[in-house]
């Protein structure tokens, strides 16, 4: 509740009304750290919520995103005896099911914990759902569902939309993560898609020892992907690993339509020969064909530095309003492309863009549909991992090369040529049809038989607001006159207080009708630029 209070104070100086406040970055960082501590204290469900919030720049400012991105899904494991009950209820007595079982957890996560064991002579990893987590998650979800309507009351329509999609997405994601049978199915499907690729390793499921609450798979070791020093000592080509990782995710999203959606460093390892190992498929998702098509168009537009094409694709995906300031967004995207290519960006250009963005982007609705949230998470986290591996990694060149190899750029060129041909054909048909129609219209005009039907569109509800203001103004006039008359003849009695209170309510409603609608305050984020700044601060 204190955090909700702070959030509403940022939107309205006096909570229920007033202009928005300009909260400094330092203050935002302090609040973000308090939020981080609160999430860790509240437990597993809220740790997952924090991880999800760290991927939603349409909801939280950059300072919050930076702090919450540090939130690792690592919590002390539950007591072994409690975990043992879950394990034996699902797979039977441990002595019978396993040749050997090490009772000390090798990792503890918010929803489960992992142990090492042997099935016959095969070393395996056994993931056991945290005891009692189902009832805890249900209770926490009720709290979140109860709190969000209170928060949405104080925010604009755009953030309200984002918060609603966040709640729905979080409910779905956390329930899916608790279902280990679903995780096993997703793992098998993704593993099959990389069959024959010796640069990618995904553990094999041990079906006989896996259930809805227990997941057993082969144990595959490796070096954590961000331990750059260790990789260097082993002579592993970090640039090659970064390219392999990027290509793997391009394949999953663009071609396969099913992807590993939690690529933080704890879920990625590198073997001595440079093979990348993927762990934990609890958070995984699917991409529908329409989104796949638009993602391809987006990458091709980026490769061609076609700013209008990028903006059009973002609008088609529903992440950008058609009313957005294309000129300002174009400048932001130009800098973003330079940053993605690893080029040096002059700080004064970033500052100029930020000034424009704070005065412009704040006014239009920037939204993140729920079906794109996981894709955005993957894109941002993978880019960060790749840049950590290789500071000179060129994301755009890798994506361009991949799209060319798979024939997408050629296919897009053919599609554009086909569309141009269709447009020319329609233009010729129109040239034939238009003259007779013009002649008929002129005949009707000459005979005074031409009528024009005009329909006014009001997408911004201007007339609706004007009508409300007029009604509120009339009611306020009546209320003030009535209050004055009551006070003059009867003094400050109950009827005076009621009439005065109603008048104050109308004043508040009238004020709200004049209040300017706000979009999302956003600042452009440039991955490499931010990394350089952080290194400089360190």
Residue pairs with C-beta under 8 A, 6 or more apart in sequence:
1 147
3 31
3 34
3 35
3 38
4 147
4 150
4 151
5 15
6 31
7 151
7 154
7 155
8 15
8 151
8 154
8 155
9 15
9 21
10 20
10 21
10 23
11 20
11 154
11 155
11 156
11 518
12 18
12 19
12 20
12 154
13 19
13 20
13 21
15 154
16 154
16 508
17 508
17 511
17 512
17 515
20 518
20 521
25 63
28 61
28 63
28 64
29 63
29 66
29 67
31 64
32 63
32 64
32 66
32 67
32 68
33 67
35 50
35 64
35 67
35 68
36 50
36 67
36 68
36 70
36 71
38 46
39 46
39 47
39 49
39 50
39 68
39 71
40 47
40 71
42 140
43 75
43 110
43 136
43 140
44 75
44 110
44 111
44 130
44 133
44 136
44 137
45 110
45 136
45 137
45 140
45 141
45 144
45 174
46 140
47 71
47 73
47 75
47 110
48 73
48 110
48 111
48 170
48 173
48 174
48 177
49 144
49 170
50 68
50 71
51 68
51 71
51 73
52 166
52 169
52 170
52 173
52 373
53 59
53 60
53 64
53 68
53 166
54 65
54 68
54 69
54 71
55 373
55 376
55 377
55 380
55 381
56 65
56 162
56 166
56 368
56 373
57 65
57 368
57 522
57 525
58 158
58 159
58 162
58 366
58 367
58 368
58 520
58 522
59 159
59 162
59 163
59 166
60 68
61 521
61 523
62 523
62 525
65 525
72 264
72 266
73 109
73 110
73 264
73 266
74 107
74 108
74 109
74 266
75 108
75 109
75 110
76 108
77 83
77 105
77 107
77 108
77 113
78 108
78 113
78 130
78 131
80 103
80 104
80 105
82 131
82 132
83 105
83 113
83 115
83 128
83 130
83 131
84 94
84 103
85 131
86 128
86 129
86 131
86 213
86 214
87 94
87 126
87 128
87 214
88 94
89 213
90 211
90 212
90 213
90 214
91 97
91 209
91 211
91 214
91 216
94 101
97 119
97 209
98 117
98 118
98 119
98 126
98 209
99 117
99 118
99 119
99 120
99 121
100 117
100 118
101 115
101 117
101 118
101 126
102 115
102 116
102 117
103 115
104 115
105 113
105 114
105 115
106 114
106 115
106 116
106 125
107 113
107 114
108 114
109 130
109 280
110 130
111 129
111 130
111 133
111 174
111 177
111 178
111 282
112 127
112 128
112 129
112 130
112 133
112 180
112 282
113 127
113 128
113 130
114 125
114 126
114 127
114 128
115 125
115 126
115 128
116 123
116 124
116 125
116 126
116 219
117 123
117 124
117 125
117 126
117 216
118 124
119 206
119 208
119 209
119 216
122 206
122 218
123 218
123 219
124 206
124 209
124 216
124 217
124 218
124 219
125 203
125 216
125 217
125 218
125 219
126 209
126 214
126 215
126 216
127 180
127 214
127 215
127 216
127 217
128 213
128 214
129 178
129 180
129 213
129 214
133 178
134 178
137 174
137 175
137 178
141 171
141 174
144 167
144 170
145 167
148 163
148 164
148 167
151 163
152 159
152 160
152 163
152 164
155 163
156 517
156 518
156 519
157 365
157 517
158 365
158 366
158 367
158 518
158 519
158 520
159 520
161 365
161 367
162 367
162 368
162 520
165 368
165 369
165 370
165 373
166 370
166 373
168 370
169 370
169 373
173 283
173 374
176 182
176 183
176 282
176 283
177 183
177 282
177 283
179 212
180 210
180 211
180 212
180 213
180 214
180 215
180 282
181 210
181 211
181 212
183 215
183 281
183 282
183 284
184 205
184 207
184 210
184 215
186 258
186 281
186 284
187 202
187 203
187 205
187 217
187 281
187 284
188 205
189 258
190 202
190 252
190 256
190 258
190 259
190 260
190 278
190 281
190 284
191 202
191 204
193 251
193 252
193 256
193 258
194 200
194 202
194 248
194 251
198 275
199 244
199 248
199 274
199 275
199 276
200 244
200 248
200 275
200 276
200 278
201 220
201 271
201 275
201 276
201 277
201 278
202 277
202 278
203 217
203 218
203 219
203 220
203 277
203 279
204 217
204 218
205 215
205 216
205 217
206 216
206 217
206 218
209 216
210 216
210 217
220 269
220 271
220 277
221 269
221 271
221 277
222 269
222 270
222 271
222 275
222 277
223 230
223 231
223 234
223 236
223 269
223 270
223 271
224 230
224 265
224 266
224 268
224 269
225 231
225 241
225 245
225 265
225 268
225 269
225 270
225 276
225 385
225 389
226 265
226 385
226 388
226 389
228 238
228 388
228 389
231 238
231 241
231 270
231 389
232 238
234 272
236 270
236 272
236 274
237 274
238 389
238 390
239 389
239 390
239 392
239 393
240 274
241 270
241 274
241 276
241 389
242 385
242 386
242 387
242 389
242 390
242 393
243 393
243 398
244 274
244 276
245 263
245 268
245 276
245 382
245 385
245 386
245 389
246 382
246 386
246 393
246 395
246 398
246 399
246 402
247 398
247 402
248 276
249 259
249 260
249 263
249 378
249 379
249 382
250 398
250 399
250 402
252 258
252 259
252 260
253 259
253 287
253 292
253 295
253 375
253 378
254 292
254 295
254 296
254 299
254 406
254 408
255 406
257 286
257 287
257 288
257 289
257 292
258 284
258 285
258 286
258 287
259 284
259 285
259 286
259 287
259 374
259 375
259 378
260 267
260 278
260 281
260 283
260 284
260 378
261 283
261 284
261 285
261 374
261 377
261 378
262 280
262 282
262 283
262 284
262 377
263 378
263 381
263 382
263 385
264 381
265 385
265 388
266 279
266 280
267 278
267 279
267 280
268 276
268 277
268 278
268 279
268 385
269 276
269 277
269 279
270 276
270 277
271 277
283 374
285 374
285 375
287 295
287 375
288 371
291 317
291 371
291 372
291 375
294 313
294 316
294 317
295 375
296 403
296 408
296 412
297 309
297 313
297 316
297 412
298 310
298 313
298 314
298 317
299 399
299 400
299 403
299 408
300 306
300 309
300 403
300 408
300 409
300 412
301 307
301 309
301 310
301 312
301 313
302 310
302 337
302 340
302 396
302 399
303 396
303 399
303 400
303 403
303 409
305 334
305 337
307 330
307 333
307 334
308 326
308 330
310 333
311 320
311 324
311 326
311 329
311 330
311 333
314 320
315 321
315 322
315 324
317 369
317 372
318 367
318 369
318 372
319 366
319 367
319 368
319 369
319 372
320 329
320 366
321 364
321 365
321 366
321 367
323 364
324 361
324 364
324 366
325 360
325 361
325 364
328 353
328 356
328 357
328 360
328 361
329 361
331 353
331 356
332 353
332 357
332 524
335 345
335 349
335 350
335 353
335 524
335 526
336 524
336 526
337 396
338 345
339 345
339 526
339 527
339 528
339 529
340 383
340 394
340 395
340 396
340 527
340 528
341 394
341 395
341 396
341 397
342 391
342 392
342 393
342 394
342 528
345 526
345 528
345 529
350 524
350 526
350 529
353 524
354 523
354 524
357 522
357 523
357 524
358 521
358 523
361 519
361 520
361 521
361 522
362 518
362 519
362 520
362 521
362 522
363 518
363 519
364 519
365 519
365 520
366 519
366 520
366 522
368 376
380 527
383 395
383 527
384 527
386 393
386 395
387 393
387 527
387 528
387 531
391 528
391 531
400 409
403 409
404 410
441 450
444 450
456 463
458 464
465 513
468 509
468 513
469 510
469 513
469 514
472 506
472 509
472 510
472 513
473 510
475 506
476 503
476 506
476 507
476 510
479 499
479 502
479 503
479 506
480 503
482 499
483 496
483 499
483 500
483 503
486 493
486 495
486 496
486 499
487 496
490 496
